[in-house]
Amino acid sequence: MSARPAKGGGRWVSVPPERVHPWIDGFADRHGPFEASGDERAVRLVAADGALAELRVPFPPMLPGPPHVTRLVTHARAERRIGVVLVRLGGYAAGVFRGTELVASKVGSRLVQGRTAAGGWSQQRFARRRRNQADQALETAADTALRVLTPHLPELEAVVLGGDRRAVDVLRADRRLSPLLALEAEPFLTVPDPRLAVLRATPAEFRAVRIHVVDPPGVERPGAAAG
């Protein structure tokens, strides 16, 4: 589990689907009995002491209705085929997961030179070369995503993107990727250079249930993944 401050107050906690029930038990231990409500995108817990927890549904919509928590856990633990595309300048990875199993993948890199402090004509020539290298690298990343994900397109429930947002935004302009990008789903994966090990680890993030926790009035519980 991981936790970080939430804009506007409270904190975000990411919990693996298999740990949602234990997390909720801990929430009840700390804050007392709670009432649950929900819809196709979130389940909300309001505890006796005023603490709030909103559990966001991964890959919505979820069939709404009680028992809300059980429905959420069942939905979150479902085995899905998910496409993942990770792009950073010069590096890329594309994969298809069945649950947590990586069933198809391709990882690669293209040379993109670093920036230079030189000035004048040499700097302009260097900038053009670097721009061309970046364009070629992103085109290769798009080609790889198409080659890996397109054969699985009829079975994909979602496509998750990650890496560097600026590089991904350039990728969005490639019309060949439109059928894949039509399946884009949260979260955006903030990852280091796309390597095979990084790609294999992404289910821990895209399968997680994100929970917005707001403590009772007058109480602040910084850090930790407690609810």
Phi, psi and chi 1 to 4 in degrees:
 res  aa     phi    psi   chi1   chi2   chi3   chi4
   1 MET       -  152.6  -68.8 -174.2  -70.1      -
   2 SER  -139.8  156.8   62.5      -      -      -
   3 ALA  -140.8  148.2      -      -      -      -
   4 ARG  -151.7  153.8   58.8 -178.2  175.1   82.9
   5 PRO   -61.5  147.1  -20.1   31.9      -      -
   6 ALA  -104.3  137.8      -      -      -      -
   7 LYS   -61.0  129.8 -174.6  179.7  -63.1 -175.0
   8 GLY    91.2   -3.4      -      -      -      -
   9 GLY   121.0  156.9      -      -      -      -
  10 GLY    77.5 -158.6      -      -      -      -
  11 ARG  -153.0  157.4   61.1 -167.9  176.9  -80.8
  12 TRP   -99.1  134.3  -74.5  104.1      -      -
  13 VAL  -122.7  132.0 -179.8      -      -      -
  14 SER  -105.8  125.0  -66.7      -      -      -
  15 VAL  -127.1  129.6 -179.7      -      -      -
  16 PRO   -59.1  147.2  -19.8   31.1      -      -
  17 PRO   -53.0  -35.7  -26.1   34.4      -      -
  18 GLU   -70.9  -12.4  -64.0   76.2   15.1      -
  19 ARG  -110.2    6.6  -63.4  -69.2  -57.7  166.2
  20 VAL   -65.8  -47.0  170.2      -      -      -
  21 HIS   -59.8  -48.6  -94.1  -50.2      -      -
  22 PRO   -59.6  -37.2  -26.2   34.8      -      -
  23 TRP   -63.4  -43.2 -172.7   92.4      -      -
  24 ILE   -66.0  -36.9  -68.2  174.8      -      -
  25 ASP   -60.2  -42.0  -70.6  -18.3      -      -
  26 GLY   -65.7  -38.0      -      -      -      -
  27 PHE   -59.7  -43.3  179.8   81.2      -      -
  28 ALA   -67.6  -38.0      -      -      -      -
  29 ASP   -61.9  -38.3  -70.7  -18.1      -      -
  30 ARG   -82.4  -32.3  -73.8 -179.0  -71.3  -83.8
  31 HIS  -119.1   -3.7  -58.0  -68.0      -      -
  32 GLY    91.7 -179.9      -      -      -      -
  33 PRO   -56.2  152.9  -20.9   32.1      -      -
  34 PHE  -135.3  160.0   59.2   81.1      -      -
  35 GLU  -106.2  138.7  -66.3 -174.8    1.5      -
  36 ALA  -113.1  139.4      -      -      -      -
  37 SER  -141.7  170.9   61.5      -      -      -
  38 GLY  -180.0  173.6      -      -      -      -
  39 ASP  -144.0 -160.5   53.9   34.5      -      -
  40 GLU   -73.1   -9.9   61.6 -175.4   13.8      -
  41 ARG  -120.1  -13.7  -66.5 -172.9  173.8  -86.6
  42 ALA  -159.4  152.5      -      -      -      -
  43 VAL  -118.0  130.8  170.1      -      -      -
  44 ARG  -115.3  131.1  -59.8  169.0 -173.8   85.4
  45 LEU  -113.7  127.8  -49.0 -179.5      -      -
  46 VAL  -118.1  112.8 -178.5      -      -      -
  47 ALA   -87.3  166.0      -      -      -      -
  48 ALA   -60.2  -31.3      -      -      -      -
  49 ASP   -90.7    5.6   67.4   -6.6      -      -
  50 GLY    97.6   -4.6      -      -      -      -
  51 ALA   -66.0  145.1      -      -      -      -
  52 LEU  -122.8  143.0  -53.2  175.0      -      -
  53 ALA  -140.4  122.1      -      -      -      -
  54 GLU  -111.5  114.6 -177.6  177.0   80.5      -
  55 LEU   -96.5  113.7  -66.7   79.7      -      -
  56 ARG   -78.5  134.7  -61.2  -70.2  176.6   86.7
  57 VAL   -76.0  120.9  174.3      -      -      -
  58 PRO   -72.8  139.2   25.0  -30.3      -      -
  59 PHE    51.5   58.6  -54.4  110.8      -      -
  60 PRO   -67.5  164.9   27.5  -33.7      -      -
  61 PRO   -89.1  155.8   31.8  -36.6      -      -
  62 MET  -105.9  146.2  174.5 -175.3   74.2      -
  63 LEU   -64.0  114.9 -175.3   64.6      -      -
  64 PRO   -79.2  166.5   30.1  -34.3      -      -
  65 GLY   119.0  158.9      -      -      -      -
  66 PRO   -71.9  155.8   24.9  -31.0      -      -
  67 PRO   -74.7  118.9   27.7  -31.8      -      -
  68 HIS   -60.1  -47.5  -58.7  -73.1      -      -
  69 VAL   -65.4  -44.2  170.5      -      -      -
  70 THR   -61.9  -40.9  -60.5      -      -      -
  71 ARG   -61.9  -42.5  -77.8 -172.1 -175.8  -84.0
  72 LEU   -63.1  -46.6  172.7   61.7      -      -
  73 VAL   -62.8  -43.7  171.3      -      -      -
  74 THR   -61.4  -43.5  -59.8      -      -      -
  75 HIS   -63.9  -45.4  176.9   91.0      -      -
  76 ALA   -67.0  -31.4      -      -      -      -
  77 ARG   -88.2   -2.7  -64.4 -176.0   67.7  170.0
  78 ALA   -61.2  144.2      -      -      -      -
  79 GLU   -82.9  115.7 -176.3  176.9   87.1      -
  80 ARG  -119.2  156.7  -63.4  179.7  171.2   85.0
  81 ARG   -96.1  116.2  -75.8 -162.7 -178.6 -111.4
  82 ILE  -123.0  131.3  -55.8  -64.2      -      -
  83 GLY   -91.7  142.2      -      -      -      -
  84 VAL  -129.2  130.7  176.4      -      -      -
  85 VAL  -127.3  120.4  179.2      -      -      -
  86 LEU  -116.4  131.2  -52.0  175.8      -      -
  87 VAL  -138.9  128.8 -176.2      -      -      -
  88 ARG  -132.9  158.2  -77.1 -169.5  173.7  -82.8
  89 LEU   -57.7  112.4 -160.1   56.3      -      -
  90 GLY    96.5  -12.3      -      -      -      -
  91 GLY  -135.9  150.0      -      -      -      -
  92 TYR  -155.9  156.3   55.3   86.6      -      -
  93 ALA  -151.5  139.0      -      -      -      -
  94 ALA  -134.5  138.3      -      -      -      -
  95 GLY  -153.3  159.7      -      -      -      -
  96 VAL  -123.1  127.4  174.8      -      -      -
  97 PHE  -110.3  140.9  -72.4   87.0      -      -
  98 ARG  -111.4  102.3 -178.4  176.7   60.7 -127.9
  99 GLY    67.5 -119.3      -      -      -      -
 100 THR  -102.5    1.9   59.6      -      -      -
 101 GLU   -91.4  127.5  179.1 -171.9    2.3      -
 102 LEU   -82.3  112.9 -176.4   61.6      -      -
 103 VAL  -102.9  -16.4  -62.9      -      -      -
 104 ALA  -154.8  141.5      -      -      -      -
 105 SER  -163.7  159.6   65.5      -      -      -
 106 LYS  -153.3  129.7  174.3   66.3  175.5  177.2
 107 VAL  -127.4  140.1  177.3      -      -      -
 108 GLY  -162.1 -178.0      -      -      -      -
 109 SER  -152.1  156.1   61.3      -      -      -
 110 ARG  -133.3  142.4  -71.5  -72.1  -61.4  -94.1
 111 LEU   -64.7  126.5  172.9   65.5      -      -
 112 VAL  -131.8  113.7  177.9      -      -      -
 113 GLN   -65.7  150.7  -68.3  176.6  -50.9      -
 114 GLY   -72.5  171.7      -      -      -      -
 115 ARG   -73.7  157.1  -60.8 -176.3 -175.9  -83.3
 116 THR  -123.4  151.8  178.5      -      -      -
 117 ALA   -93.8   -0.4      -      -      -      -
 118 ALA   -65.6  154.7      -      -      -      -
 119 GLY  -115.2 -178.8      -      -      -      -
 120 GLY    71.6 -154.4      -      -      -      -
 121 TRP   -60.8  -37.9 -177.7   80.8      -      -
 122 SER   -60.6  -40.6  -65.0      -      -      -
 123 GLN   -64.8  -40.9 -176.5  179.8   22.5      -
 124 GLN   -63.6  -42.7  -65.2  173.2   11.2      -
 125 ARG   -64.0  -41.5 -176.3  177.4   61.1  179.4
 126 PHE   -62.6  -42.4 -179.4   89.7      -      -
 127 ALA   -62.7  -40.4      -      -      -      -
 128 ARG   -64.6  -43.2  -74.7 -164.5  -60.4  -89.8
 129 ARG   -62.4  -43.4 -177.1 -173.8  -55.4  124.8
 130 ARG   -64.2  -40.3 -173.8  176.3 -172.3  -86.0
 131 ARG   -63.7  -41.2 -172.0  161.7   52.2 -112.6
 132 ASN   -64.3  -41.1  -70.5  -23.6      -      -
 133 GLN   -62.9  -41.4  -69.5  173.1  -17.6      -
 134 ALA   -64.0  -43.1      -      -      -      -
 135 ASP   -61.0  -43.5  -69.7  -16.1      -      -
 136 GLN   -65.0  -39.3  -68.4  169.8    6.6      -
 137 ALA   -64.2  -43.0      -      -      -      -
 138 LEU   -70.5  -33.7  -69.1  172.0      -      -
 139 GLU   -65.2  -39.8 -176.5  175.4   -3.0      -
 140 THR   -64.6  -39.2  -58.4      -      -      -
 141 ALA   -62.1  -42.6      -      -      -      -
 142 ALA   -64.5  -43.1      -      -      -      -
 143 ASP   -58.8  -41.7  -68.9  -18.4      -      -
 144 THR   -66.4  -44.2  -60.0      -      -      -
 145 ALA   -59.0  -43.0      -      -      -      -
 146 LEU   -63.2  -44.6  -73.2  166.7      -      -
 147 ARG   -66.4  -37.5 -172.1  161.3   56.8 -110.4
 148 VAL   -83.7  -43.5  174.2      -      -      -
 149 LEU   -89.4  -33.4  -88.6   62.4      -      -
 150 THR   -58.0  -40.5  -60.0      -      -      -
 151 PRO   -61.0  -20.9  -24.8   35.3      -      -
 152 HIS  -101.8    2.5  -59.7  -91.0      -      -
 153 LEU   -53.3  -43.3 -176.8   58.1      -      -
 154 PRO   -61.4  -22.7  -22.8   34.7      -      -
 155 GLU  -100.4  -12.2  -55.0  160.7   -6.5      -
 156 LEU   -71.1  134.4  -69.2  179.3      -      -
 157 GLU   -92.2  -25.5  -68.3 -167.8   37.8      -
 158 ALA  -163.4  160.7      -      -      -      -
 159 VAL  -125.3  126.6  172.8      -      -      -
 160 VAL  -108.8  132.7  177.8      -      -      -
 161 LEU  -107.4  158.4  -54.3  177.9      -      -
 162 GLY  -169.5  177.2      -      -      -      -
 163 GLY   109.6 -122.2      -      -      -      -
 164 ASP  -103.7  126.2  177.5   72.9      -      -
 165 ARG   -62.5  -37.6  -70.8 -174.4 -179.0  -86.1
 166 ARG   -65.9  -40.7  -71.4  176.8  -64.3 -178.9
 167 ALA   -65.4  -40.8      -      -      -      -
 168 VAL   -65.2  -38.6  169.5      -      -      -
 169 ASP   -61.6  -37.1  -74.5  -17.4      -      -
 170 VAL   -64.6  -40.2  173.6      -      -      -
 171 LEU   -61.5  -34.9 -134.9   59.5      -      -
 172 ARG   -60.7  -25.6  -65.0 -178.1 -162.0  -81.6
 173 ALA   -75.1  -11.3      -      -      -      -
 174 ASP   -79.7  108.9 -167.7  -36.0      -      -
 175 ARG   -64.7  -22.1  -66.1 -175.7  178.4 -178.2
 176 ARG   -62.0  -25.1  -61.7  175.6  -60.0  161.2
 177 LEU   -87.9   -0.7  -63.8  174.8      -      -
 178 SER   -53.5  -45.4  -64.5      -      -      -
 179 PRO   -61.5  -32.9  -23.4   35.2      -      -
 180 LEU   -76.2  -44.2  -64.2  173.8      -      -
 181 LEU   -68.7  -20.0  -64.6  178.1      -      -
 182 ALA   -64.3  -18.5      -      -      -      -
 183 LEU   -99.2    8.2  -62.6  175.3      -      -
 184 GLU   -57.6  136.1 -176.8 -179.5   -9.2      -
 185 ALA  -138.7  156.3      -      -      -      -
 186 GLU   -74.4  160.8  -66.8 -177.4  -18.7      -
 187 PRO   -89.8  160.3   34.0  -36.2      -      -
 188 PHE   -75.5  129.8 -173.4   90.6      -      -
 189 LEU   -91.5  111.2  -54.7  176.2      -      -
 190 THR   -88.2  102.3  -56.5      -      -      -
 191 VAL  -129.1  160.9  -62.6      -      -      -
 192 PRO   -74.3 -166.4   26.8  -34.4      -      -
 193 ASP   -49.4  129.9  -72.9  -17.0      -      -
 194 PRO   -67.9  103.5  -19.5   33.0      -      -
 195 ARG  -114.5  170.4  -51.1  -65.9 -175.2 -168.9
 196 LEU   -61.1  -41.2 -177.2   57.9      -      -
 197 ALA   -63.3  -37.8      -      -      -      -
 198 VAL   -65.8  -44.7  171.2      -      -      -
 199 LEU   -60.4  -45.9  178.0   63.4      -      -
 200 ARG   -60.8  -27.7  -71.3 -173.7 -176.5  -81.8
 201 ALA   -84.8   -8.3      -      -      -      -
 202 THR   -64.7  -28.3   55.1      -      -      -
 203 PRO   -57.4  -30.1  -28.0   36.6      -      -
 204 ALA   -60.2  -27.2      -      -      -      -
 205 GLU   -94.2  -46.9 -171.9  169.3   -9.5      -
 206 PHE   -78.1  -17.7   69.2   68.9      -      -
 207 ARG   -88.3  -15.6  -67.6 -179.2   69.6 -115.7
 208 ALA   -63.9  148.5      -      -      -      -
 209 VAL   -91.1  119.3  176.0      -      -      -
 210 ARG   -88.8  129.6  -64.0 -172.7  -57.5  140.6
 211 ILE  -122.5  125.8  -52.9  173.1      -      -
 212 HIS   -95.0  115.1 -176.5 -150.5      -      -
 213 VAL  -108.1  129.6 -176.8      -      -      -
 214 VAL  -122.7  121.5  179.6      -      -      -
 215 ASP   -72.1  163.4  -70.0  -53.4      -      -
 216 PRO   -58.9  154.1  -20.5   31.1      -      -
 217 PRO   -52.8  131.7  -25.6   34.8      -      -
 218 GLY    84.6    0.8      -      -      -      -
 219 VAL  -120.3  135.1  175.9      -      -      -
 220 GLU  -132.1  128.3 -175.8   64.1   30.2      -
 221 ARG  -122.8   81.4  -59.0  175.1 -173.3  -91.0
 222 PRO   -68.3  155.0   28.0  -35.0      -      -
 223 GLY    67.4 -171.1      -      -      -      -
 224 ALA    55.2  167.8      -      -      -      -
 225 ALA  -104.2   19.3      -      -      -      -
 226 ALA   -71.3  155.1      -      -      -      -
 227 GLY  -102.7      -      -      -      -      -
